[in-house]
Amino acid sequence: MLRKLPLLLAALLIAAFAALMLTKTLPYYSFEKGTHFLTTKSDETNDNPWFRLGFYVHITTSLVVLVLGLLQWLPVVARCGPRLHRWLGYGYIVGILGLAAPSGLILARFANGGLVAQVGFTLQCVVWWLSTWLAYRAARRRQWPRHVEWQVRSYAVTLAALALRGESYVMYYALHTKPIETYLTVTWLSWVGNLLLAEGLVELGLGRYFLRELLNRRRRTLTL
């Protein structure tokens, strides 16, 4: 139980963040231009149909894949058998490859902060798409260790939204950085830092641990 405590705490943190993001996302569905983040955009950007489409697709699907990804790591879901794991995985992969990452590329084009931010968010979406695709391809080839490891990397990029807000808070309130310095730094640090952490966890055996847990629970299910 003690070895699972860090994972449970991380799951609770992600679940709390997802609930917080839901409360912050709901006001946008009034479709008013004067809502929170949209007030930082010019009227020209807010009236651009590509921006509007990308924004609403992105905030909706990003929240969905955040929750689907979290469910994949929970032991209670693993106990339900491989079929549920597979269908949740399909939802996560389709959500990112078809909707969340492409819509993120649209938003990257309109990012505040100039070229530095635009390139940062663009690369984040490209890495997000590729890591998710590689996880899917490994699963299709039944290369389960590679699948889990790429899934760890993919979800690390999914959690960039959480990291961005946490790092912004620390930099602005604890380190007293200027708003533009904070924004441009976390644009890159949120996903690059997460990937470096994910790589360290993969090297420490996090992927092998989850794979072993899934296989053990599947064997128990088959013997019942």
Residue pairs with C-beta under 8 A, 6 or more apart in sequence:
4 75
7 73
11 70
11 73
11 74
13 162
14 66
14 70
14 159
14 162
15 70
17 66
17 161
17 162
18 63
18 66
18 67
18 70
21 63
21 66
21 161
22 63
24 36
25 59
25 60
25 63
27 35
27 36
28 35
28 36
28 38
28 55
28 56
28 59
32 38
33 39
33 41
33 43
33 46
33 47
38 46
38 55
40 112
41 51
41 110
41 112
45 51
45 110
46 52
48 110
50 106
51 106
51 107
51 110
53 103
53 106
54 103
54 104
54 105
54 106
54 107
54 110
55 103
55 107
57 99
57 100
57 103
58 99
58 100
58 103
58 104
58 106
58 107
61 95
61 96
61 99
61 100
61 103
62 100
62 104
62 158
62 161
64 91
64 95
65 91
65 92
65 95
65 96
65 100
65 158
66 158
66 159
66 161
68 88
68 91
68 92
68 95
69 92
69 154
69 155
69 158
71 77
71 88
72 85
72 88
72 89
72 92
72 151
72 155
73 155
73 210
75 213
75 217
77 84
77 85
77 88
78 85
78 213
78 214
78 217
79 217
79 221
81 218
81 221
82 214
82 218
85 214
89 139
92 132
93 132
93 135
93 136
96 128
96 129
96 132
96 154
96 158
97 129
97 132
97 133
97 136
100 128
101 125
101 126
101 128
101 129
101 132
102 125
102 129
104 121
104 124
104 125
104 128
105 122
105 125
105 126
107 121
108 118
108 121
108 122
108 124
108 125
109 118
109 122
111 117
111 118
111 120
111 121
111 187
112 183
113 180
113 183
113 184
113 187
116 184
116 187
117 183
117 184
117 187
120 184
120 187
120 188
121 187
124 157
124 160
124 190
124 191
127 157
127 191
127 195
128 154
128 157
128 158
128 191
131 150
131 153
131 154
131 157
132 150
132 154
134 146
134 150
135 147
135 150
135 151
135 153
135 154
138 144
138 146
138 147
138 150
139 147
144 211
145 207
145 208
145 211
148 207
148 208
148 210
148 211
149 202
149 207
151 207
152 198
152 201
152 202
152 206
152 207
152 210
153 195
153 198
153 199
153 202
155 198
156 191
156 194
156 195
156 197
156 198
157 191
157 194
157 195
159 194
160 190
160 191
160 194
161 190
163 186
163 189
163 190
163 191
163 193
163 194
164 186
164 187
164 190
167 185
167 186
167 189
167 190
167 193
168 182
168 183
168 186
171 177
171 181
171 182
171 185
171 186
172 179
172 182
177 185
201 207
